[in-house]
Amino acid sequence: MSSKVIHALYDDDDVLLKAVKEVKAAHHHIEEIYTPFPVHGLDKAMGLEPTRLGITAFMYGLTGLGFAVWFLNFIMIQDWPQNIGGKPSFSFAENMPAFVPVMFEMTVFFAAHLMVITFYMRSKIWPFREAENPDPRTTDDHFLMEVAVEGDEDKIASLLKGTGAVEINVKEKH
């Protein structure tokens, strides 16, 4: 494994997308791509697997729904049944229409909050963590492709220059 990477800066997202396809076709390993905004089709061009976050969100929502059903049944039917507006409190099924808003909100609450926690853990974003952005221009108007140097460094640099890179820098991997 190489200890060097090449940073290729681009000023257009369409040029970047074409460059990613060319670099992948040349069988070079792209370490990371830094962009100021999401680029449609970039994940497919890089060959990344589809995300499973939708499935995770569904499971978190089911967890919230399950918790809401248990919670409402416990507090409104078993522990402290009350006669509110003349409604019977003999069973959960009789009172479920009144509980639907609470169940919906708990489903959304659990899915949203647990997805944020999952995103932070998956992205390894922790409080007080230093940013790992290699070039501050990627937060404004430039795109950076980080390619691992395997083999001839000059050959990879000339390939990247030929793809439309406006700037090429060789850096030590950290």
Backbone as JSON, one array per atom type, in Angstrom:
{
  "sequence": "MSSKVIHALYDDDDVLLKAVKEVKAAHHHIEEIYTPFPVHGLDKAMGLEPTRLGITAFMYGLTGLGFAVWFLNFIMIQDWPQNIGGKPSFSFAENMPAFVPVMFEMTVFFAAHLMVITFYMRSKIWPFREAENPDPRTTDDHFLMEVAVEGDEDKIASLLKGTGAVEINVKEKH",
  "N": [[0.84, -1.18, 0.0], [0.5, 2.18, -0.79], [2.04, 5.19, 0.48], [1.45, 7.63, -0.41], [-0.76, 10.04, -1.87], [-2.62, 11.42, -4.59], [-3.95, 14.56, -5.09], [-6.44, 15.76, -7.0], [-7.82, 18.6, -8.28], [-10.95, 19.87, -9.34], [-13.08, 22.06, -11.2], [-15.65, 21.79, -12.01], [-18.6, 19.9, -11.75], [-19.55, 18.06, -13.65], [-17.28, 17.52, -15.18], [-15.76, 16.33, -13.2], [-17.28, 14.0, -12.74], [-16.97, 12.63, -15.19], [-14.22, 12.3, -15.06], [-13.93, 10.6, -12.86], [-15.04, 8.26, -13.89], [-13.15, 7.71, -15.92], [-10.79, 7.34, -14.42], [-11.5, 5.13, -12.85], [-11.86, 3.31, -14.93], [-9.24, 3.02, -15.73], [-8.31, 1.49, -13.72], [-7.47, 2.52, -11.22], [-7.26, 3.27, -7.72], [-9.62, 5.14, -6.08], [-9.46, 7.05, -3.31], [-11.03, 8.96, -1.88], [-13.6, 11.44, -2.41], [-14.12, 14.84, -2.36], [-16.65, 17.17, -2.16], [-18.48, 20.26, -2.66], [-21.2, 20.09, -2.69], [-23.8, 17.57, -3.02], [-23.2, 15.29, -5.67], [-24.97, 14.12, -8.26], [-25.1, 10.75, -9.2], [-22.48, 10.18, -8.64], [-21.82, 8.26, -6.68], [-22.52, 5.89, -7.98], [-20.78, 5.97, -10.16], [-18.37, 5.7, -8.83], [-18.59, 3.14, -7.98], [-19.73, 2.39, -5.59], [-21.54, 0.57, -3.09], [-25.14, 0.32, -2.81], [-26.89, 2.26, -0.34], [-27.98, 1.18, 2.91], [-29.52, 2.59, 4.58], [-32.22, 3.26, 4.45], [-33.55, 0.9, 5.13], [-32.63, 0.67, 7.72], [-33.79, 2.98, 8.86], [-36.49, 2.25, 8.66], [-36.55, 0.06, 10.42], [-35.9, 1.38, 12.81], [-38.15, 3.01, 13.01], [-40.14, 1.04, 13.37], [-39.31, 0.14, 15.86], [-39.85, 2.42, 17.4], [-42.64, 2.51, 17.08], [-43.36, 0.1, 18.3], [-42.47, 0.62, 20.91], [-44.19, 2.76, 21.54], [-46.72, 1.51, 21.48], [-46.44, -0.36, 23.57], [-45.92, 1.43, 25.69], [-48.21, 3.13, 25.77], [-50.21, 1.21, 26.25], [-49.37, 0.28, 28.73], [-49.43, 2.64, 30.44], [-52.02, 3.73, 30.02], [-53.91, 1.69, 30.06], [-53.22, -0.55, 31.74], [-51.72, 0.37, 34.09], [-52.8, 2.9, 35.1], [-55.74, 3.32, 34.5], [-58.06, 5.59, 33.09], [-61.17, 7.35, 32.92], [-61.72, 9.09, 30.32], [-63.51, 11.49, 28.85], [-65.68, 9.78, 28.72], [-64.87, 7.5, 27.41], [-64.28, 4.03, 27.19], [-61.84, 2.2, 29.1], [-61.02, -0.44, 28.93], [-59.65, -2.12, 27.21], [-56.8, -2.17, 24.99], [-57.35, -2.22, 22.26], [-59.9, -1.04, 22.04], [-59.32, 1.61, 22.61], [-57.44, 2.34, 20.75], [-57.84, 4.05, 18.39], [-57.7, 6.62, 19.53], [-55.1, 6.64, 20.3], [-53.53, 6.7, 18.05], [-52.33, 9.16, 16.99], [-50.25, 9.57, 18.91], [-48.78, 7.21, 18.61], [-47.92, 7.49, 15.97], [-46.3, 9.81, 16.17], [-44.3, 8.92, 17.94], [-43.14, 6.94, 16.38], [-42.01, 8.47, 14.3], [-40.32, 10.09, 15.85], [-38.48, 8.23, 17.03], [-37.34, 7.11, 14.68], [-36.17, 9.39, 13.45], [-34.36, 10.46, 15.41], [-32.7, 8.24, 16.05], [-31.66, 7.76, 13.54], [-30.06, 10.01, 13.13], [-28.13, 9.6, 15.11], [-27.08, 7.18, 14.13], [-26.05, 8.1, 11.67], [-24.01, 9.85, 12.57], [-22.35, 8.01, 13.92], [-21.69, 6.24, 11.84], [-20.41, 7.92, 10.04], [-18.33, 8.67, 11.54], [-18.28, 11.07, 12.93], [-17.7, 13.0, 15.55], [-18.32, 14.95, 18.53], [-16.28, 17.84, 18.8], [-14.35, 16.95, 17.04], [-11.66, 17.22, 14.79], [-11.75, 18.71, 11.56], [-11.34, 16.93, 8.49], [-10.82, 17.88, 6.0], [-9.04, 18.14, 3.08], [-8.55, 20.36, 1.47], [-9.57, 23.65, 1.67], [-11.08, 24.84, -0.34], [-12.88, 23.03, -1.3], [-15.18, 23.29, 0.11], [-16.44, 25.36, -0.98], [-16.32, 25.95, -4.0], [-14.92, 24.02, -5.46], [-13.94, 20.69, -6.48], [-12.53, 17.76, -5.19], [-10.54, 15.01, -5.96], [-9.17, 12.23, -4.49], [-6.6, 10.16, -5.12], [-5.03, 7.06, -4.75], [-1.55, 6.48, -4.86], [-0.24, 4.13, -6.76], [2.2, 2.54, -8.18], [3.52, 4.14, -11.05], [3.88, 7.43, -10.37], [3.92, 9.77, -11.94], [2.57, 8.95, -14.23], [-0.04, 8.55, -13.31], [-0.62, 11.15, -12.48], [-0.5, 12.5, -14.95], [-2.64, 11.27, -16.23], [-4.76, 12.19, -14.63], [-4.53, 14.95, -15.09], [-5.17, 14.98, -17.77], [-7.87, 14.41, -17.6], [-9.08, 16.74, -17.02], [-8.41, 18.1, -14.71], [-7.77, 20.96, -12.74], [-5.78, 21.45, -11.01], [-3.05, 19.66, -9.64], [-1.81, 17.85, -6.94], [0.66, 16.19, -5.04], [0.56, 14.35, -2.13], [1.51, 13.27, 1.19], [0.09, 10.42, 2.66], [-2.04, 10.53, 5.43]],
  "CA": [[0.0, 0.0, 0.0], [1.29, 3.4, -0.93], [1.89, 6.19, 1.52], [1.19, 8.89, -1.09], [-2.0, 10.21, -2.62], [-2.64, 12.57, -5.5], [-5.16, 15.37, -5.0], [-6.77, 16.41, -8.26], [-8.9, 19.57, -8.1], [-11.78, 20.15, -10.51], [-13.96, 23.2, -10.96], [-16.97, 21.5, -12.56], [-19.04, 18.58, -11.32], [-19.65, 17.17, -14.81], [-15.91, 17.12, -15.49], [-15.39, 15.4, -12.13], [-17.97, 12.73, -12.98], [-16.28, 11.98, -16.31], [-12.88, 11.94, -14.59], [-14.06, 9.42, -11.99], [-15.23, 7.1, -14.78], [-11.89, 7.42, -16.59], [-9.84, 6.82, -13.43], [-11.94, 3.77, -12.53], [-11.59, 2.48, -16.11], [-7.8, 2.78, -15.74], [-8.07, 0.61, -12.57], [-6.8, 3.19, -10.1], [-8.12, 3.3, -6.54], [-10.0, 6.47, -5.59], [-9.6, 7.0, -1.85], [-12.15, 9.79, -1.43], [-13.93, 12.6, -3.23], [-14.66, 15.93, -1.54], [-17.46, 18.06, -3.0], [-19.23, 21.25, -1.87], [-22.6, 19.7, -2.69], [-23.93, 16.21, -3.56], [-23.12, 15.16, -7.12], [-25.83, 13.0, -8.66], [-24.45, 9.71, -9.99], [-21.08, 9.99, -8.24], [-21.69, 6.99, -5.98], [-22.57, 4.82, -8.98], [-19.54, 6.05, -10.94], [-17.29, 5.2, -7.99], [-18.81, 1.72, -7.73], [-20.12, 2.18, -4.2], [-22.75, -0.21, -2.9], [-26.28, 1.14, -2.37], [-27.0, 2.42, 1.1], [-29.01, 0.43, 3.61], [-30.07, 3.48, 5.6], [-33.68, 3.2, 4.4], [-33.94, -0.27, 5.92], [-32.35, 1.03, 9.1], [-34.83, 3.92, 9.29], [-37.72, 1.48, 8.84], [-36.41, -0.71, 11.66], [-36.0, 2.33, 13.92], [-39.56, 3.39, 13.09], [-40.86, -0.07, 14.01], [-38.94, 0.17, 17.28], [-40.63, 3.5, 18.0], [-44.04, 2.1, 17.11], [-43.46, -0.92, 19.35], [-42.35, 1.29, 22.21], [-45.41, 3.54, 21.76], [-47.81, 0.59, 21.8], [-46.18, -0.86, 24.93], [-46.02, 2.55, 26.63], [-49.61, 3.53, 25.89], [-50.94, 0.12, 26.89], [-49.01, 0.24, 30.14], [-49.87, 3.78, 31.24], [-53.43, 4.09, 29.86], [-54.81, 0.55, 30.25], [-52.86, -1.41, 32.88], [-51.25, 1.02, 35.31], [-53.66, 3.95, 35.63], [-56.84, 3.57, 33.55], [-58.9, 6.74, 33.43], [-62.33, 7.57, 32.08], [-61.53, 10.4, 29.69], [-64.57, 11.77, 27.88], [-66.63, 8.67, 28.65], [-64.34, 6.38, 26.63], [-63.9, 2.91, 28.06], [-60.42, 1.89, 29.12], [-60.92, -1.85, 29.26], [-58.66, -2.8, 26.36], [-56.02, -1.32, 24.09], [-58.02, -2.18, 20.96], [-61.0, -0.07, 22.09], [-58.77, 2.96, 22.69], [-56.38, 2.56, 19.77], [-58.0, 5.25, 17.55], [-57.23, 7.81, 20.25], [-53.66, 6.53, 20.48], [-52.83, 6.75, 16.75], [-51.38, 10.28, 16.88], [-49.07, 9.35, 19.75], [-48.0, 6.14, 17.99], [-47.27, 8.07, 14.79], [-45.23, 10.71, 16.6], [-43.2, 8.13, 18.5], [-42.48, 6.29, 15.24], [-41.17, 9.49, 13.66], [-39.31, 10.51, 16.82], [-37.44, 7.21, 17.12], [-36.64, 7.0, 13.39], [-35.35, 10.57, 13.22], [-33.25, 10.58, 16.36], [-31.77, 7.12, 15.89], [-30.95, 7.92, 12.25], [-29.0, 11.01, 13.35], [-27.07, 8.91, 15.85], [-26.46, 6.24, 13.19], [-25.26, 8.87, 10.73], [-22.79, 10.3, 13.24], [-21.47, 6.86, 14.18], [-21.22, 5.69, 10.55], [-19.5, 8.9, 9.44], [-17.28, 8.92, 12.53], [-18.31, 12.48, 13.29], [-17.9, 13.1, 16.98], [-18.14, 16.33, 18.98], [-14.92, 18.37, 18.94], [-13.43, 16.29, 16.13], [-11.08, 18.13, 13.81], [-12.15, 18.45, 10.19], [-10.34, 16.23, 7.69], [-10.91, 18.39, 4.64], [-7.67, 18.41, 2.63], [-8.45, 21.65, 0.79], [-10.78, 24.42, 2.05], [-11.85, 25.24, -1.52], [-13.93, 22.04, -1.57], [-16.42, 23.69, 0.78], [-16.96, 26.52, -1.7], [-16.62, 25.79, -5.41], [-14.04, 23.06, -6.12], [-14.13, 19.27, -6.21], [-11.22, 17.14, -5.04], [-10.47, 13.56, -6.04], [-7.96, 11.72, -3.85], [-6.27, 8.88, -5.75], [-3.87, 6.4, -4.17], [-0.42, 6.31, -5.78], [0.2, 2.73, -6.88], [2.97, 2.46, -9.42], [4.15, 5.36, -11.55], [3.21, 8.65, -9.9], [3.78, 10.71, -13.07], [1.55, 8.42, -15.14], [-1.35, 8.83, -12.7], [-0.79, 12.6, -12.52], [-0.83, 12.91, -16.33], [-4.01, 10.81, -16.49], [-5.67, 13.13, -13.96], [-4.45, 16.22, -15.8], [-5.92, 14.77, -19.01], [-9.31, 14.34, -17.34], [-9.61, 18.09, -16.83], [-8.08, 18.65, -13.4], [-7.17, 22.3, -12.81], [-4.6, 21.46, -10.13], [-2.65, 18.34, -9.18], [-0.87, 17.91, -5.81], [1.03, 14.9, -4.44], [0.63, 14.52, -0.69], [1.72, 12.09, 2.0], [-1.14, 9.94, 3.27], [-2.0, 10.62, 6.9]],
  "C": [[0.88, 1.23, 0.0], [1.04, 4.36, 0.22], [1.65, 7.57, 0.91], [-0.17, 8.86, -1.78], [-1.85, 11.43, -3.52], [-3.99, 13.26, -5.33], [-5.35, 16.08, -6.32], [-7.98, 17.31, -8.02], [-9.62, 19.83, -9.42], [-12.68, 21.32, -10.17], [-15.36, 23.0, -11.52], [-17.37, 20.08, -12.18], [-19.19, 17.59, -12.47], [-18.28, 16.65, -15.23], [-15.43, 16.11, -14.46], [-16.01, 14.03, -12.37], [-17.32, 11.95, -14.11], [-14.9, 11.49, -15.86], [-12.93, 10.7, -13.71], [-14.21, 8.17, -12.85], [-13.92, 6.72, -15.47], [-10.87, 6.82, -15.63], [-10.21, 5.39, -13.04], [-11.68, 2.82, -13.7], [-10.1, 2.14, -16.22], [-7.36, 1.95, -14.53], [-7.21, 1.24, -11.49], [-7.79, 3.29, -8.95], [-8.36, 4.74, -6.09], [-10.26, 6.34, -4.09], [-10.86, 7.72, -1.39], [-12.37, 10.9, -2.43], [-14.61, 13.62, -2.32], [-15.38, 16.9, -2.47], [-18.19, 19.07, -2.12], [-20.72, 20.96, -1.81], [-22.7, 18.29, -3.27], [-23.92, 16.22, -5.08], [-23.9, 13.91, -7.51], [-25.07, 12.03, -9.56], [-23.02, 9.42, -9.59], [-20.88, 8.65, -7.54], [-21.7, 5.81, -6.94], [-21.29, 4.8, -9.81], [-18.36, 5.51, -10.15], [-17.43, 3.71, -7.7], [-19.16, 1.41, -6.29], [-21.41, 1.37, -4.13], [-23.9, 0.7, -2.48], [-26.37, 1.17, -0.85], [-28.14, 1.58, 1.67], [-29.67, 1.29, 4.69], [-31.6, 3.49, 5.6], [-34.22, 2.04, 5.22], [-33.74, 0.02, 7.4], [-33.42, 1.98, 9.64], [-36.16, 3.21, 9.53], [-37.68, 0.68, 10.15], [-36.51, 0.2, 12.89], [-37.44, 2.8, 14.11], [-40.41, 2.3, 13.74], [-40.55, -0.15, 15.5], [-39.74, 1.24, 18.01], [-42.1, 3.15, 18.11], [-44.26, 1.06, 18.21], [-43.38, -0.31, 20.74], [-43.63, 2.07, 22.53], [-46.58, 2.65, 22.16], [-47.65, 0.07, 23.23], [-46.44, 0.25, 25.96], [-47.47, 2.96, 26.86], [-50.43, 2.46, 26.59], [-50.63, 0.09, 28.38], [-49.62, 1.39, 30.92], [-51.37, 4.04, 31.15], [-54.4, 2.94, 30.12], [-54.48, -0.2, 31.54], [-52.59, -0.62, 34.16], [-52.26, 2.01, 35.9], [-54.8, 4.24, 34.65], [-57.73, 4.71, 34.03], [-60.06, 6.82, 32.45], [-62.22, 8.98, 31.53], [-62.6, 10.57, 28.63], [-65.55, 10.63, 27.72], [-66.13, 7.48, 27.85], [-63.95, 5.25, 27.58], [-62.4, 2.67, 28.0], [-60.21, 0.44, 29.53], [-59.84, -2.56, 28.45], [-57.96, -1.78, 25.45], [-56.74, -1.15, 22.75], [-59.16, -1.17, 20.94], [-60.49, 1.37, 22.05], [-57.77, 3.29, 21.6], [-56.62, 3.78, 18.86], [-57.53, 6.53, 18.24], [-55.72, 7.81, 20.4], [-52.87, 6.7, 19.19], [-51.9, 7.96, 16.62], [-50.11, 10.1, 17.7], [-48.19, 8.27, 19.13], [-47.25, 6.66, 16.76], [-46.09, 8.95, 15.2], [-44.05, 9.97, 17.19], [-42.44, 7.39, 17.41], [-41.52, 7.27, 14.57], [-40.03, 9.91, 14.58], [-38.16, 9.51, 16.88], [-36.64, 7.12, 15.81], [-35.7, 8.18, 13.19], [-34.14, 10.62, 14.14], [-32.24, 9.44, 16.23], [-31.03, 7.19, 14.56], [-29.84, 8.96, 12.38], [-27.83, 10.36, 14.08], [-26.34, 7.93, 14.94], [-25.59, 6.97, 12.18], [-23.95, 9.33, 11.35], [-21.83, 9.15, 13.5], [-20.88, 6.33, 12.88], [-20.21, 6.62, 9.9], [-18.31, 9.21, 10.33], [-17.14, 10.42, 12.82], [-18.65, 12.56, 14.77], [-17.77, 14.57, 17.38], [-16.65, 16.65, 19.17], [-13.9, 17.65, 18.06], [-12.94, 17.3, 15.1], [-11.52, 17.73, 12.41], [-11.0, 17.8, 9.42], [-10.37, 16.7, 6.24], [-9.52, 18.77, 4.15], [-7.48, 19.76, 1.95], [-9.72, 22.45, 1.09], [-11.62, 24.86, 0.86], [-12.97, 24.25, -1.84], [-15.21, 22.34, -0.81], [-17.08, 24.86, 0.07], [-17.33, 26.18, -3.14], [-15.72, 24.81, -6.16], [-14.36, 21.64, -5.67], [-12.76, 18.62, -6.16], [-11.35, 15.63, -5.1], [-9.12, 13.13, -5.46], [-7.7, 10.31, -4.37], [-5.0, 8.33, -5.11], [-2.8, 6.21, -5.24], [0.03, 4.86, -5.7], [0.92, 2.61, -8.21], [3.57, 3.8, -9.76], [3.31, 6.6, -11.2], [2.95, 9.62, -11.05], [2.7, 10.26, -14.04], [0.15, 8.74, -14.61], [-1.64, 10.33, -12.76], [-1.15, 13.07, -13.93], [-2.22, 12.44, -16.72], [-5.01, 11.78, -15.88], [-5.67, 14.48, -14.65], [-5.25, 16.14, -17.11], [-7.42, 14.69, -18.82], [-9.92, 15.71, -17.08], [-9.34, 18.69, -15.47], [-7.39, 20.0, -13.55], [-5.93, 22.39, -11.96], [-4.34, 20.05, -9.66], [-1.61, 18.53, -8.07], [-0.61, 16.49, -5.3], [1.25, 15.14, -2.95], [0.96, 13.19, -0.02], [0.39, 11.71, 2.65], [-1.0, 10.04, 4.8], [-3.06, 9.76, 7.52]]
}
